[in-house]
């Protein structure tokens, strides 16, 4: 009886853990770039600005490193 309860609990736990996993074949190939409106009016005039790829809320009007993660800021064009 004890083995049946343990085995049943293991099967239930396995079933619930496998239901939350995603199949890589079902994943879409959409761009991972976040879509949000970025207010660049506070930046100096120009056609480009610099933004962190990990922290898109970090923007600058000059080259540098992100103060949150330390990654180099990437050059982006104003739209």
N, C-alpha and C positions, 0 to 999 in steps of 0.2 A: 504494500500500500504506500509506504514511504517513497519507494522508487518511482511509483506512478505520479505522485504529487510533484516530486522534484523534476521528473521528465516533462510533465505538463507545464510547469512553471518555465522551464528552459525553452520549450517550444513557443509559448506565448511571448516570452521576452525576445526571442529571435524574430518572431513574426512582426512585432511592433518596431523593432530596430530596422528591419529590412524595408518596411513600408515608407520610411522617411528618406531613404536613399534615392538618388536620381540616377537614371541610366545615362551614361555619357552619349549614347547614340541619339537620345531624345533631346539633348541640349541643343539650343539654337546657336547659330554663329553670329549673333548680333554683336555690334560694337560694344565694348565695355566702357566706353566713354560716357560719363554722366551727362544727362541733359538737364540743364537748369539755366535760368537767365542770370547772366553775370553783368553787374553794373560796373562798367569801365569809365564812367563819367568822372570818377574821383581821381583817375590816373592822369598824368600829364598828356598833353596832346601828342598824337602820333598814330601810326597805323598798326602798331603791335604792342603787346605787353607780355609779361612772363608769368607763368602759372605752374604750380606744382601738380604733377600727375597723380600723386597719392592724396593730396589735400587740395582739391580744386577751389576751395574758398580762399586759398593763399594766392594773391596776385601782387605783382610789382611792375613798376615801369622800367626797371633795370635788371640786369643779370644778377643772379645771386643764388643762395641756397634757401630752402624752405626752413623756417624757424621751428616747425613742428617735427619734421622727420629728417631734415638734413639733405634731402635730395636736391639736385640741381633743378632750377626752374626752367621750364621749356618755353620757347618763344611761340606765341600765338598771335594770329592776325585778328584785328577788330573787324566785326561784321557790320 
